[in-house]
Amino acid sequence: MKQTPIKKELVDGLISELGVQDFAKATIREVKQVAFMAEQKSGVEFIKMEMGIPGLPAAKVGVDAQVKALQEGIAHSYPNIQGLQELKDQASRFVKAFIDIDIQPECCIPVCGSMQGTFASFLTCSQANKKKDTVLFIDPGFPVQKMQLQVMGVNYETFDVYDYRGEKLAPKLESYLQKGNICSIVYSNPNNPSWICFNEAELQTIGELATKYDAIVMEDLAYFAMDFRKDLSTPFQPPYQASVARYTDNYILLISGSKAFSYAGERIGVTCISDKLYHRVYPDLAARYEGLPFGPVFSTRMLYALSSGTSHSAQFAMAAMLKAACDGEYDFRKEISVYGERAHKLKEIFCRHGFHVVYDKDLDEPIADGFYFTIGYEGMTSGQLAHELMYYGVSAICLVTTGSHQEGLRVCTSFIEDHQYAMLDERMAIFHENASGK
């Protein structure tokens, strides 16, 4: 066997020090910590693929607007709990421009990133009907959303959509919904980590079943318009971002500033609740919250209790970015298309050295190149592969932590630098030679 770039004893010792007993279940932060310490102690540069952090500069139009707001003294004022009116107006425009869905500004509420949006949504949905106490995840998905439910003490169920695409989705989904205890259905589109994108037929299935069984769909659009197979960059013109909002009134759209605008640090996003759901009165919510309908409970109770509003200056940034995108002055898709280019190059390197893409198809169409993709290596479990790659200075998280039942890893393209392609090629050649020679 050829010598690995980093000594096995070093990596194994660090994993042991952190108390990670099963590397397949290591969290993103634990994998990151092992990679950081191994890099420091060995002096060998790591190719870091574990963290889903934007690797691009924040949108200038947002920075300029936020700085201006701060200079004009906005920091001294509490924000309106319902949000800055300009941001609400521009969020409504943005949804129309890029999804072709009508949502009134009143129903578009700023949040401290989609993380807070999901937390407040989970709280509201799980209390809307006492008989519906369980959240259903169409996995794989973002692990922290399940942690949020753990913190709340809310039940959840989950299934891996890998074997249930297309016509197989409806019976699988209905098998959970017909129990009568599902309050909400959660998925991301494009998907973190697999990068699958539900098509219109699948979204219609989800929407119609949500209506039939009176469940609320939480559509996580953290990677808004990042299906780079389609030109989704022109406002108010098709093609549009695919959405369940065309097929049901029971929906909440979670739009984040973090990835599309590289504005992760300021924790800003918008939760857009359908007009009908916003004004719907649920007897159990009304009894608990002075007769308020769904939308005001979300904002004046849940968000108010969590943070008393969203960063005031960041709302000016988000409003400016959404406005510029709707006006055609800021092509955010062009800025972030580099993620797709990186994914294409990385997949080619991995596949040339014996790896395969785990979630490789959207039905009969090849998966898009984007912010994430998934890899596996025949004969290795997720934990074995993740652990082994650490010896080669490559860090990634296991799919099992995302609710996937497939063996493999999630790869994030955000931090890849140009000089690392050759480095990865060289290291994976050694990996493949060592692995196949066992």
C-alpha positions as CSV (number, residue, x, y, z in Angstrom):
1,M,0.0,0.0,0.0
2,K,1.1,3.5,-0.7
3,Q,1.6,5.9,2.2
4,T,-1.5,8.1,2.9
5,P,-1.0,11.9,2.9
6,I,-1.8,12.0,6.7
7,K,-0.8,9.3,9.1
8,K,-3.6,7.0,10.2
9,E,-2.5,7.1,13.8
10,L,-2.9,10.9,13.9
11,V,-6.5,10.8,12.5
12,D,-7.6,7.9,14.6
13,G,-6.1,9.6,17.7
14,L,-8.0,12.8,17.1
15,I,-11.3,11.0,16.5
16,S,-10.8,9.1,19.7
17,E,-10.0,12.3,21.6
18,L,-13.3,13.9,20.4
19,G,-15.2,10.8,21.7
20,V,-16.6,9.9,18.3
21,Q,-17.5,6.2,18.6
22,D,-19.2,5.8,15.2
23,F,-17.8,8.0,12.5
24,A,-20.9,7.3,10.4
25,K,-22.9,9.4,12.9
26,A,-20.3,12.1,13.4
27,T,-21.9,15.6,13.1
28,I,-20.8,18.2,10.7
29,R,-19.1,20.1,13.5
30,E,-17.2,17.0,14.7
31,V,-16.0,16.2,11.1
32,K,-14.9,19.8,10.7
33,Q,-13.0,19.7,14.1
34,V,-11.2,16.5,13.2
35,A,-10.2,18.0,9.8
36,F,-9.0,21.3,11.4
37,M,-6.9,19.5,14.0
38,A,-5.4,17.0,11.6
39,E,-4.5,19.9,9.2
40,Q,-2.9,21.8,12.1
41,K,-0.9,18.8,13.4
42,S,0.2,17.4,10.1
43,G,0.7,20.5,8.0
44,V,-1.1,18.8,5.2
45,E,-3.8,20.9,3.5
46,F,-7.3,19.5,3.8
47,I,-9.9,19.5,1.0
48,K,-12.9,20.5,3.1
49,M,-16.3,19.4,1.8
50,E,-18.2,18.9,5.0
51,M,-19.6,22.4,5.7
52,G,-22.5,23.9,3.7
53,I,-21.2,27.5,4.0
54,P,-21.2,29.9,1.0
55,G,-17.8,30.3,-0.5
56,L,-18.5,33.5,-2.4
57,P,-18.5,37.2,-1.3
58,A,-21.8,38.6,0.0
59,A,-23.9,40.4,-2.6
60,K,-22.6,44.0,-2.8
61,V,-26.1,45.4,-3.3
62,G,-27.1,44.0,0.1
63,V,-24.0,45.1,1.9
64,D,-24.3,48.6,0.5
65,A,-28.0,48.8,1.6
66,Q,-27.2,47.5,5.1
67,V,-24.3,49.8,5.7
68,K,-26.4,52.8,4.6
69,A,-29.2,51.8,7.0
70,L,-26.7,51.5,9.8
71,Q,-25.1,54.8,9.0
72,E,-28.5,56.4,9.1
73,G,-29.1,55.1,12.6
74,I,-31.4,52.2,12.1
75,A,-29.6,50.1,14.8
76,H,-31.2,52.0,17.6
77,S,-34.8,50.9,16.6
78,Y,-36.5,47.6,17.2
79,P,-37.8,46.2,13.9
80,N,-41.5,45.7,13.4
81,I,-42.3,42.1,14.3
82,Q,-44.1,41.7,11.0
83,G,-41.1,43.0,9.2
84,L,-39.9,46.0,7.2
85,Q,-42.6,46.9,4.7
86,E,-40.2,47.3,1.8
87,L,-38.8,43.8,2.4
88,K,-42.3,42.4,2.6
89,D,-43.2,44.1,-0.7
90,Q,-40.0,42.9,-2.4
91,A,-40.4,39.4,-1.1
92,S,-43.9,39.3,-2.6
93,R,-42.5,40.5,-5.9
94,F,-39.7,38.0,-5.8
95,V,-42.0,35.1,-5.3
96,K,-44.0,36.3,-8.3
97,A,-40.9,37.0,-10.4
98,F,-39.2,33.7,-9.9
99,I,-41.9,31.2,-8.9
100,D,-44.9,32.9,-10.6
101,I,-47.0,32.6,-7.4
102,D,-49.1,35.4,-5.8
103,I,-48.5,35.9,-2.1
104,Q,-49.5,39.2,-0.5
105,P,-46.8,41.2,1.2
106,E,-48.7,40.8,4.5
107,C,-47.9,37.1,4.4
108,C,-44.2,37.5,3.8
109,I,-42.4,37.7,7.1
110,P,-38.6,38.3,7.7
111,V,-36.9,35.7,9.9
112,C,-33.3,35.2,11.3
113,G,-32.4,32.9,8.4
114,S,-34.5,29.9,7.3
115,M,-33.4,28.1,10.5
116,Q,-35.5,30.4,12.5
117,G,-38.2,30.2,9.9
118,T,-38.4,26.4,10.2
119,F,-38.3,26.6,14.0
120,A,-41.3,29.0,14.2
121,S,-43.1,27.0,11.5
122,F,-42.7,23.8,13.3
123,L,-44.0,25.4,16.5
124,T,-47.1,26.8,14.7
125,C,-47.8,23.7,12.6
126,S,-47.5,21.3,15.5
127,Q,-49.9,23.3,17.7
128,A,-52.5,23.9,15.0
129,N,-54.4,20.7,15.5
130,K,-53.9,18.6,18.7
131,K,-54.6,15.4,16.7
132,K,-51.7,16.2,14.3
133,D,-48.6,16.0,16.4
134,T,-46.0,14.6,14.0
135,V,-43.8,16.1,11.2
136,L,-43.0,14.0,8.1
137,F,-39.6,14.5,6.4
138,I,-39.1,13.5,2.8
139,D,-35.5,12.6,3.2
140,P,-32.6,13.0,2.8
141,G,-32.6,16.4,4.4
142,F,-30.9,18.9,6.7
143,P,-30.1,17.2,10.0
144,V,-30.6,20.3,12.1
145,Q,-34.3,20.4,11.4
146,K,-34.8,17.1,13.2
147,M,-32.7,18.5,16.1
148,Q,-35.1,21.5,16.2
149,L,-38.0,19.1,16.7
150,Q,-36.0,17.2,19.3
151,V,-35.5,20.5,21.2
152,M,-39.3,21.1,21.0
153,G,-40.3,17.6,21.9
154,V,-42.3,17.2,18.7
155,N,-42.6,13.8,17.0
156,Y,-41.4,13.2,13.5
157,E,-41.3,10.4,10.9
158,T,-39.1,10.1,7.9
159,F,-38.6,8.1,4.7
160,D,-35.7,8.1,2.2
161,V,-37.2,9.2,-1.2
162,Y,-34.4,7.3,-3.1
163,D,-36.7,4.4,-4.1
164,Y,-40.0,6.5,-4.2
165,R,-39.6,8.9,-7.1
166,G,-42.3,9.5,-9.7
167,E,-45.4,7.4,-9.5
168,K,-44.0,5.6,-6.4
169,L,-44.2,8.8,-4.3
170,A,-48.0,9.0,-3.9
171,P,-48.6,5.6,-2.2
172,K,-45.6,6.0,0.0
173,L,-46.5,9.5,1.1
174,E,-50.2,8.5,1.6
175,S,-49.2,5.6,3.8
176,Y,-48.0,8.1,6.4
177,L,-50.7,10.8,5.9
178,Q,-53.6,8.4,6.2
179,K,-52.7,7.8,9.8
180,G,-54.1,11.2,10.5
181,N,-51.3,12.5,12.7
182,I,-49.1,14.4,10.2
183,C,-49.2,18.2,10.7
184,S,-46.6,19.1,8.2
185,I,-44.5,17.7,5.3
186,V,-40.9,18.9,5.0
187,Y,-38.4,18.7,2.1
188,S,-35.8,20.9,0.4
189,N,-35.9,21.6,-3.4
190,P,-33.1,21.4,-4.7
191,N,-32.4,18.8,-2.0
192,N,-29.7,19.0,0.6
193,P,-27.7,16.7,0.4
194,S,-28.6,14.7,-2.7
195,W,-29.4,17.7,-5.0
196,I,-32.4,15.9,-6.5
197,C,-35.1,18.2,-7.7
198,F,-38.8,17.2,-7.5
199,N,-40.5,17.7,-10.9
200,E,-43.9,19.3,-11.3
201,A,-45.7,16.0,-11.3
202,E,-44.1,15.0,-7.9
203,L,-44.9,18.4,-6.5
204,Q,-48.5,18.1,-7.6
205,T,-48.7,14.8,-5.8
206,I,-47.3,16.3,-2.6
207,G,-49.7,19.3,-2.9
208,E,-52.8,17.4,-3.6
209,L,-52.2,14.9,-0.8
210,A,-51.4,17.8,1.6
211,T,-54.8,19.2,0.7
212,K,-56.6,15.9,1.0
213,Y,-55.1,15.1,4.5
214,D,-54.9,18.7,5.6
215,A,-51.2,18.8,6.2
216,I,-49.0,21.9,5.8
217,V,-46.1,21.6,3.3
218,M,-42.9,23.4,4.4
219,E,-40.9,23.9,1.2
220,D,-37.3,24.7,2.1
221,L,-35.9,26.8,-0.8
222,A,-32.5,27.4,0.7
223,Y,-30.9,26.7,-2.7
224,F,-33.3,28.9,-4.6
225,A,-33.2,28.5,-8.4
226,M,-30.0,26.4,-8.2
227,D,-31.2,23.7,-10.6
228,F,-28.6,24.8,-13.2
229,R,-30.1,22.6,-15.9
230,K,-32.7,25.3,-16.4
231,D,-32.3,29.0,-17.0
232,L,-34.2,30.4,-14.0
233,S,-32.5,33.7,-14.0
234,T,-34.9,36.0,-15.8
235,P,-37.6,37.6,-13.6
236,F,-41.3,37.4,-14.6
237,Q,-40.5,34.9,-17.4
238,P,-40.6,31.1,-17.5
239,P,-39.1,28.8,-16.7
240,Y,-39.8,29.3,-13.0
241,Q,-38.5,27.7,-9.8
242,A,-40.6,24.6,-9.3
243,S,-42.9,24.8,-6.2
244,V,-45.7,22.9,-4.4
245,A,-47.4,26.3,-4.2
246,R,-49.0,25.7,-7.6
247,Y,-50.9,22.7,-6.2
248,T,-52.1,23.5,-2.7
249,D,-53.0,26.4,-0.4
250,N,-51.4,24.6,2.5
251,Y,-47.8,25.8,2.1
252,I,-45.0,27.7,3.7
253,L,-42.1,28.8,1.5
254,L,-38.7,29.3,3.3
255,I,-36.5,31.7,1.2
256,S,-33.0,32.2,2.6
257,G,-30.5,34.9,1.9
258,S,-27.6,32.6,2.8
259,K,-26.9,30.6,-0.4
260,A,-28.5,32.5,-3.2
261,F,-27.1,35.9,-2.1
262,S,-24.1,34.5,0.0
263,Y,-25.5,36.5,2.9
264,A,-25.3,33.7,5.5
265,G,-23.5,35.7,8.2
266,E,-26.4,38.2,8.8
267,R,-29.0,35.5,9.4
268,I,-31.7,36.8,7.1
269,G,-34.5,35.1,5.2
270,V,-38.2,35.4,4.5
271,T,-41.0,32.9,5.4
272,C,-43.8,33.2,2.8
273,I,-47.1,31.8,4.0
274,S,-49.9,31.2,1.5
275,D,-52.6,33.8,1.7
276,K,-55.3,31.3,2.7
277,L,-53.1,29.6,5.3
278,Y,-52.0,32.9,6.8
279,H,-55.6,33.9,7.5
280,R,-56.9,30.4,8.4
281,V,-58.3,30.1,12.0
282,Y,-57.4,26.8,13.6
283,P,-59.6,26.2,16.7
284,D,-56.7,24.8,18.8
285,L,-54.4,27.8,17.9
286,A,-57.3,30.2,18.5
287,A,-58.0,28.8,21.9
288,R,-54.4,29.1,22.9
289,Y,-53.6,32.5,21.3
290,E,-56.5,34.8,21.8
291,G,-58.4,33.8,18.7
292,L,-55.5,34.6,16.3
293,P,-55.3,33.0,12.8
294,F,-52.2,31.0,11.7
295,G,-50.1,33.9,10.3
296,P,-50.3,36.2,13.2
297,V,-49.6,33.3,15.6
298,F,-46.5,32.7,13.6
299,S,-45.3,36.3,13.8
300,T,-46.7,37.9,16.9
301,R,-46.4,34.8,19.1
302,M,-43.7,32.5,17.9
303,L,-41.2,34.9,16.3
304,Y,-41.8,37.5,19.1
305,A,-41.0,34.9,21.7
306,L,-37.9,33.7,19.9
307,S,-36.2,37.0,19.0
308,S,-38.5,39.9,19.1
309,G,-38.0,40.4,15.4
310,T,-35.2,40.0,12.8
311,S,-32.0,42.1,12.5
312,H,-33.2,45.5,11.4
313,S,-30.3,46.4,9.1
314,A,-30.2,43.0,7.5
315,Q,-33.8,43.5,6.4
316,F,-32.7,46.5,4.4
317,A,-30.0,44.3,2.8
318,M,-32.5,41.5,1.9
319,A,-35.0,44.0,0.5
320,A,-32.3,45.5,-1.7
321,M,-31.1,42.2,-3.0
322,L,-34.7,41.0,-3.8
323,K,-35.5,44.3,-5.5
324,A,-32.4,44.2,-7.6
325,A,-33.1,40.6,-8.7
326,C,-36.7,41.4,-9.6
327,D,-35.6,44.6,-11.5
328,G,-33.2,42.5,-13.5
329,E,-30.2,44.6,-12.2
330,Y,-28.7,41.7,-10.2
331,D,-28.3,38.2,-11.7
332,F,-27.8,36.2,-8.5
333,R,-27.9,33.0,-10.6
334,K,-24.8,34.1,-12.5
335,E,-23.0,34.7,-9.3
336,I,-23.7,31.3,-7.8
337,S,-23.3,29.2,-11.0
338,V,-19.7,28.5,-10.0
339,Y,-21.0,25.9,-7.6
340,G,-22.4,23.9,-10.5
341,E,-19.1,24.2,-12.4
342,R,-17.2,22.9,-9.3
343,A,-19.5,20.0,-8.9
344,H,-19.0,18.9,-12.5
345,K,-15.2,18.9,-12.1
346,L,-15.3,17.1,-8.7
347,K,-17.7,14.4,-9.9
348,E,-15.4,13.7,-12.9
349,I,-12.4,13.2,-10.6
350,F,-14.2,11.0,-8.1
351,C,-15.8,8.8,-10.7
352,R,-12.5,8.4,-12.5
353,H,-11.1,6.9,-9.4
354,G,-13.7,4.3,-8.6
355,F,-16.4,6.3,-6.9
356,H,-20.0,6.6,-8.0
357,V,-22.7,9.3,-7.5
358,V,-25.2,7.8,-5.1
359,Y,-28.2,10.0,-6.0
360,D,-27.4,10.2,-9.7
361,K,-30.8,10.7,-11.3
362,D,-33.9,12.8,-11.3
363,L,-36.1,10.0,-12.6
364,D,-34.6,9.4,-16.1
365,E,-32.6,12.7,-16.1
366,P,-29.0,13.0,-14.8
367,I,-28.8,14.9,-11.5
368,A,-28.0,18.6,-11.7
369,D,-24.6,19.9,-10.8
370,G,-24.8,22.3,-7.8
371,F,-23.9,23.1,-4.2
372,Y,-24.0,19.5,-3.1
373,F,-23.7,16.0,-4.5
374,T,-23.3,12.5,-3.1
375,I,-20.6,9.9,-3.6
376,G,-20.1,6.3,-2.6
377,Y,-17.4,3.6,-3.0
378,E,-18.3,0.0,-3.6
379,G,-17.6,-2.2,-0.6
380,M,-17.4,0.6,1.9
381,T,-20.0,1.8,4.3
382,S,-20.6,5.5,4.9
383,G,-18.6,5.5,8.1
384,Q,-15.7,3.6,6.6
385,L,-15.5,5.8,3.6
386,A,-15.6,9.1,5.6
387,H,-13.1,7.8,8.1
388,E,-10.8,6.5,5.3
389,L,-10.9,9.7,3.3
390,M,-9.6,11.7,6.4
391,Y,-6.3,9.9,5.9
392,Y,-6.2,11.5,2.5
393,G,-7.0,15.0,3.7
394,V,-10.6,15.0,2.5
395,S,-13.5,15.7,4.8
396,A,-17.2,15.0,4.1
397,I,-20.3,14.0,6.2
398,C,-22.1,10.6,6.0
399,L,-25.5,10.4,4.3
400,V,-26.9,8.5,7.3
401,T,-26.9,11.8,9.3
402,T,-29.3,13.3,6.7
403,G,-31.9,10.5,7.0
404,S,-30.6,8.7,3.9
405,H,-30.5,4.9,3.9
406,Q,-27.9,4.8,1.2
407,E,-24.2,4.2,1.8
408,G,-22.2,7.3,0.9
409,L,-21.1,10.8,1.7
410,R,-22.4,14.4,1.0
411,V,-19.9,16.6,-0.8
412,C,-20.2,20.3,-0.6
413,T,-18.6,22.4,-3.4
414,S,-18.5,25.8,-1.6
415,F,-14.9,25.9,-0.3
416,I,-13.1,24.2,-3.3
417,E,-10.3,26.3,-4.6
418,D,-8.8,26.0,-8.1
419,H,-5.5,24.5,-7.0
420,Q,-7.3,21.7,-5.1
421,Y,-8.6,19.8,-8.2
422,A,-5.1,18.5,-9.0
423,M,-4.6,17.8,-5.4
424,L,-7.8,15.8,-5.1
425,D,-7.0,13.9,-8.4
426,E,-3.6,12.8,-7.0
427,R,-5.0,11.8,-3.6
428,M,-7.9,9.9,-5.0
429,A,-5.6,8.0,-7.3
430,I,-3.7,6.8,-4.3
431,F,-6.9,6.1,-2.4
432,H,-8.3,4.0,-5.3
433,E,-5.1,2.1,-5.6
434,N,-4.9,1.3,-1.9
435,A,-8.7,0.5,-1.6
436,S,-8.8,-1.8,-4.7
437,G,-5.7,-3.6,-3.6
438,K,-7.1,-4.7,-0.2
